[in-house]
Amino acid sequence: MPIDLLKVEVLDRRAVQVLTTHDTEGMASKDFIGYPKLMDKALRALVRDVLGHAARQGLMGNHHFLITFATNAPGVQISRNLADRYPEEMTIVLQHKFWGLQADENGFQVTLTFNKVPEELVIPFDAILKFADPSQDFGFALKPSDNVAQPKPSKDVPPAPTTHAQEPDSVGGLAAQPAPTVVSLDAFRKK
């Protein structure tokens, strides 16, 4: 019976990659310690500590953060406009201009601008899916928390492409992107 093992690799001395591998040689069949949950907890604590440091000291040097979070997670507070635009996940950029960054044991809040309109976001650490500091080639992805609703693919409609990090607007946050256009392929077929 294959057993899932958690493997942590250090890449370029700065990036950490967590992999699941299968091993069938002499390993116990049940993880009584819960290594994946412990690793998840440790990585979320790392994000908490990094954002707490940035809240107290500001961002120094070239440090900046890309944070992807589930917009449908419990405790996430974003405007209706942002929730409608990003119903499943969203990536924010904390770099040059952001205000009111605060981090506590459960999550963080920050004000960014979207289309030159300030928006306060409250994001629990359990909602975070990815964290990166590109200036240090450091980043990792997290499994969604058990509390985060997973999107259910429809049988009739193909899944939408994953939202990737977008360029920040002039004062932080994400730049406005036009809504995707759906085009029928029938318009291009010869009749």
Order of alpha helices (4+ residues) and beta strands (2+ residues): beta-beta-alpha-beta-alpha-beta-beta-beta-beta-beta-beta
